Amino acid sequence: MTSPAIPFAGAVDSASRSLSQTMSRGIRIMEVLSEAGTALKAQELALALGLDRAVIYRLLRTLSAHNLVTPAQDGGYTLGVGLLALSRGVQRHLREIAFPHLLELAQNANATAFIGVREGDEVVCVAAVEPTNSLVAVRFREGLRRPLSVGASGFAIRSGFPAQPDDDGRVVEARRQGYAISAGTLELAASAVSSPLTLPGGSDQACVTAIFPTGADADLAGIAALVMTTAKAISTEAQQG
């Protein structure tokens, strides 16, 4: 009776290293796409990662099969919707951590407080709390989407991206001072103050925002300080948990 072949230990180690390298490269592709904030072509990814274009194509095919990246109209690739399913568990944990901090911010700033998370070219509200001590508040429900290109939330998140020569002046200012302000941009009667929120892993793909009626007797500097303090508190607790 012939005994089953036992893989040579060196071959097993080599296969394991190859699989680990492939996974690492796939993750790096998604990180580069996330940092770029726009569609990138295979050649651009190859240059960014120092890899042969044929290797990039193989990785993109695998990532596309799992909806982790998706082809764009210009022949490039962006992050795919498959990442949303992976992020739901993270977002649920983030909401649990953030709620008491958002409630405190809403009460102290007399504003609706929410967390926005970047999904592609949009900012999606994943948790929101309205103040209970205000007669008038701006309603901002979970699941609401706004363009990443405009508004305090978008400016705050984009301030965490690597600096570019053509950056919007409001993104540059948010990067310098740690928060962004907008008024009447998306909601005509609303103003907002937003600060980047660093998630576990060091990713600045989220923000904490306070939104309130424009024309209210608001202390913008004071609200900004509260928003930044809240973002720091949530970030610290999320990374510890």
NORFENCOR-V445137 format. One record per residue. N is the residue number from 1. RES is the residue in one small letter. PSI is psi in whole degrees, -180 to 180 (NA if undefined). Layout:
# NORFENCOR-V445137
n,res,psi
N,RES,PSI
N,RES,PSI
This chain:
# NORFENCOR-V445137
n,res,psi
1,m,130
2,t,129
3,s,145
4,p,144
5,a,136
6,i,123
7,p,138
8,f,134
9,a,-40
10,g,-37
11,a,-39
12,v,-45
13,d,-40
14,s,-43
15,a,-39
16,s,-43
17,r,-39
18,s,-43
19,l,-43
20,s,-41
21,q,-41
22,t,-44
23,m,-43
24,s,-42
25,r,-39
26,g,-41
27,i,-41
28,r,-37
29,i,-47
30,m,-35
31,e,-42
32,v,-42
33,l,-40
34,s,-44
35,e,-36
36,a,-37
37,g,14
38,t,169
39,a,139
40,l,142
41,k,165
42,a,-40
43,q,-40
44,e,-39
45,l,-39
46,a,-43
47,l,-42
48,a,-35
49,l,-7
50,g,35
51,l,159
52,d,144
53,r,-32
54,a,-37
55,v,-43
56,i,-43
57,y,-42
58,r,-43
59,l,-40
60,l,-38
61,r,-43
62,t,-46
63,l,-38
64,s,-37
65,a,-26
66,h,11
67,n,27
68,l,-24
69,v,159
70,t,141
71,p,142
72,a,167
73,q,-27
74,d,9
75,g,-3
76,g,-168
77,y,146
78,t,171
79,l,145
80,g,169
81,v,-16
82,g,-25
83,l,-24
84,l,-41
85,a,-39
86,l,-30
87,s,-15
88,r,-42
89,g,-41
90,v,-44
91,q,-37
92,r,-44
93,h,-40
94,l,-42
95,r,-43
96,e,-42
97,i,-42
98,a,-28
99,f,-53
100,p,-33
101,h,-40
102,l,-38
103,l,-43
104,e,-42
105,l,-44
106,a,-42
107,q,-45
108,n,-34
109,a,-7
110,n,48
111,a,160
112,t,129
113,a,135
114,f,161
115,i,129
116,g,138
117,v,137
118,r,131
119,e,101
120,g,-122
121,d,19
122,e,161
123,v,125
124,v,130
125,c,121
126,v,-11
127,a,136
128,a,144
129,v,128
130,e,151
131,p,144
132,t,-7
133,n,22
134,s,139
135,l,-28
136,v,130
137,a,154
138,v,124
139,r,129
140,f,97
141,r,158
142,e,140
143,g,-12
144,l,138
145,r,143
146,r,150
147,p,142
148,l,-19
149,s,-15
150,v,163
151,g,158
152,a,-41
153,s,-46
154,g,-42
155,f,-42
156,a,-46
157,i,-44
158,r,-22
159,s,-18
160,g,-8
161,f,159
162,p,139
163,a,139
164,q,151
165,p,-31
166,d,20
167,d,141
168,d,140
169,g,-32
170,r,-29
171,v,-43
172,v,-45
173,e,-40
174,a,-38
175,r,-36
176,r,-44
177,q,-10
178,g,4
179,y,162
180,a,151
181,i,140
182,s,155
183,a,126
184,g,23
185,t,-54
186,l,-46
187,e,116
188,l,-31
189,a,22
190,a,145
191,s,157
192,a,149
193,v,130
194,s,145
195,s,143
196,p,145
197,l,118
198,t,119
199,l,167
200,p,138
201,g,-4
202,g,15
203,s,125
204,d,68
205,q,21
206,a,173
207,c,160
208,v,129
209,t,140
210,a,126
211,i,137
212,f,163
213,p,133
214,t,140
215,g,-12
216,a,154
217,d,76
218,a,137
219,d,93
220,l,-42
221,a,-40
222,g,-42
223,i,-40
224,a,-42
225,a,-41
226,l,-41
227,v,-45
228,m,-39
229,t,-41
230,t,-45
231,a,-42
232,k,-42
233,a,-44
234,i,-44
235,s,-46
236,t,-47
237,e,-38
238,a,-39
239,q,-26
240,q,-31
241,g,NA
